Structures are given as structure tokens and as C-alpha cells.
Amino acid sequence: MKTKLLMTWDIRPGLETAYLNFVMHEFGPALGRLGLKLIEAWYTVYGDAPQILASAEAESAQSMERILQDDEWQNLKEKLLHYVVHFRQKVVPSSE
């Protein structure tokens, strides 16, 4: 069964341009190399919610577990944390 990784965060003020460059040129492609398919990303403009909600999908729960334990994922997440605050992640079954 496919499994989703749900991630939320807020972009650090003043780092918006650097964040966008990182996400487009490094974060997104690295997810693909790890075996995750980025399936959606939402930007909250108004309200009391995380600024970004993104989800990526793995082919199975076992694949997701392997990916999240991989050093490349840990390094990628650490780089993301340079640009964002309030990062959270949750693994859930995919509805597809």
C-alpha cells in the first residue's frame, strides 16, 4: 500500500527567495532520488495554519521507513530547517 509523508512548516522571514531556490533546485529533486513522489504542496495565505503543507508518496510503508532512516533524508531535512521553522512530519496511509 502506498504511504504518504505529510510535512508542514513556515518559511523563515527574509529567506523567502533562498527558500524557493532550495525547494525548486535541491529539495524536490532529492525527494525523487530518495524514492518519494511529491504529490502536492499548499501555501497558506491567510489564517492560523502552517504556511506550507506538502505531501510526498512512497510505494509502501517499508519504502517510507527506509527513506526516512536514510542519511540523505536526514541531511536534506537539516538543510530545509535552515530555511524554515515549525517543521512537522507525519506518515499516513495513502487514500489512492
C-alpha positions as CSV (number, residue, x, y, z in Angstrom):
1,M,0.0,0.0,0.0
2,K,1.3,3.5,-0.9
3,T,2.2,5.7,2.0
4,K,2.2,9.5,2.3
5,L,4.6,11.7,4.1
6,L,2.8,14.9,5.2
7,M,5.0,17.8,6.1
8,T,4.2,21.3,7.3
9,W,6.4,24.3,8.1
10,D,6.7,28.1,8.0
11,I,9.3,29.9,5.9
12,R,11.8,32.0,7.9
13,P,11.2,35.7,7.4
14,G,13.8,37.2,5.0
15,L,14.7,33.8,3.5
16,E,11.8,33.5,1.0
17,T,13.9,33.7,-2.2
18,A,16.6,31.4,-0.9
19,Y,14.0,29.0,0.3
20,L,12.3,28.9,-3.1
21,N,15.6,28.3,-4.8
22,F,16.4,25.5,-2.4
23,V,13.0,23.8,-2.7
24,M,12.9,24.0,-6.5
25,H,16.5,23.1,-7.3
26,E,17.5,20.8,-4.4
27,F,14.7,19.6,-2.1
28,G,12.2,18.5,-4.8
29,P,14.8,16.6,-7.0
30,A,16.3,15.0,-3.9
31,L,12.9,13.6,-2.8
32,G,12.7,11.9,-6.2
33,R,16.1,10.4,-5.9
34,L,15.1,9.0,-2.5
35,G,12.0,7.4,-4.0
36,L,9.4,9.9,-2.9
37,K,7.0,11.4,-5.4
38,L,6.0,14.9,-4.5
39,I,2.2,14.9,-5.0
40,E,1.1,18.3,-3.6
41,A,2.1,21.5,-2.0
42,W,-0.1,24.1,-0.5
43,Y,0.7,27.7,0.5
44,T,-1.4,29.3,3.2
45,V,-2.0,32.9,2.5
46,Y,-4.4,33.7,5.3
47,G,-5.3,32.2,8.6
48,D,-3.8,30.4,11.6
49,A,-2.2,27.4,9.9
50,P,1.3,26.3,8.8
51,Q,2.4,28.4,5.8
52,I,3.4,25.3,3.8
53,L,1.8,21.9,3.6
54,A,3.5,19.4,1.3
55,S,3.0,15.7,0.8
56,A,5.1,13.0,-0.9
57,E,4.3,9.4,-1.6
58,A,6.3,6.2,-1.3
59,E,5.3,2.8,-2.9
60,S,5.0,1.1,0.5
61,A,5.3,1.6,4.3
62,Q,8.5,-0.3,4.2
63,S,9.9,2.1,1.5
64,M,8.9,5.1,3.5
65,E,10.5,3.7,6.6
66,R,13.8,3.1,4.7
67,I,13.7,6.5,3.2
68,L,13.1,8.3,6.5
69,Q,16.0,6.5,8.0
70,D,18.4,7.2,5.1
71,D,21.2,9.6,5.8
72,E,20.3,11.6,2.6
73,W,16.8,12.3,4.0
74,Q,18.3,13.4,7.3
75,N,20.8,15.7,5.6
76,L,18.1,17.1,3.3
77,K,15.8,17.8,6.3
78,E,18.6,19.6,8.1
79,K,19.2,21.8,5.1
80,L,15.4,22.5,4.9
81,L,15.5,23.5,8.6
82,H,17.9,26.3,7.7
83,Y,15.1,28.0,5.7
84,V,12.0,27.0,7.8
85,V,10.7,26.8,11.3
86,H,7.9,24.7,13.0
87,F,8.7,21.7,10.8
88,R,6.5,18.7,11.4
89,Q,6.1,15.4,9.6
90,K,3.6,12.6,9.8
91,V,3.4,9.3,7.8
92,V,-0.1,8.2,6.9
93,P,-1.6,5.6,4.5
94,S,-2.3,6.9,1.0
95,S,-6.0,7.1,0.0
96,E,-5.2,6.1,-3.5
